[in-house]
Amino acid sequence: MSRTGGEDGTMSSFEAAGTRISIDPETLREIVLDPAALAEWCAEHPTDPRAVAFLRMLGRLDEAAIAGRQALEAPGLSPVMRAVRRTRYAHVLQWQGAFVAAEEQLDLAAEETGLEDPTSPSSLSALASVFQHRAKCRFEHALAEQRNQRPRAAGRLWEAALEDAQRALYMRERLGVAAEDAIESSRQTVRRLERRDLDG
């Protein structure tokens, strides 16, 4: 996977399944530049756990949720691999607007990353990913609370989101557990949240 994007807040992008995907700097959501190609990949690889994320990006949320649950039910998963799959499933729940359920899944994923060797690179990388996704979930939850005229709850969620994003960035930058594309993703998330503009 390769990603481009810079410090100026322009839209970053990466390649997945041979398809270019951009990250919107305002919403922090993926934009698939060739949906037909990604849909074809999903059709050809229906049991690949990455299809959970790709179906979500395509807006096929019900299918993504089913695939996410099935991926978690696969036998013989290590705790870290289960955490990775749970994080993907939580991201689907977030896009469905089920923010509390998504956070519960992310909290479980965080616990799972520490069940084996919590200091191993794979565990730390998975934990950083959990923090990154929980930041995005809390970001969207904060915007939803603001739209529902609950500014205090929105403010608390926004600050919690920023704290998670900063944790993810610290782990990815300082602990050597991430490639540059993941580090740039965390930088973009921190930049967005540091603006503290709850109007979205």
Secondary structure, DSSP 4 states (H G I P E B T S, - for coil): --EE--TT-PPEEEEETTEEEEE-TTT--EEES-HHHHHHHHHH-TT-TTHHHHHHHTT-HHHHHHHHHHHHT-TT--HHHHHHHHHHHHHHHHHTT-HHHHHHHHHHHHHHTTSS-TTSHHHHHHHHHHHHHHHHHHHHHHHHHHHTT-HHHHHHHHHHHHHHHHHHHHHHHHS--S-HHHHHHHHHHHHHHHT--TT-
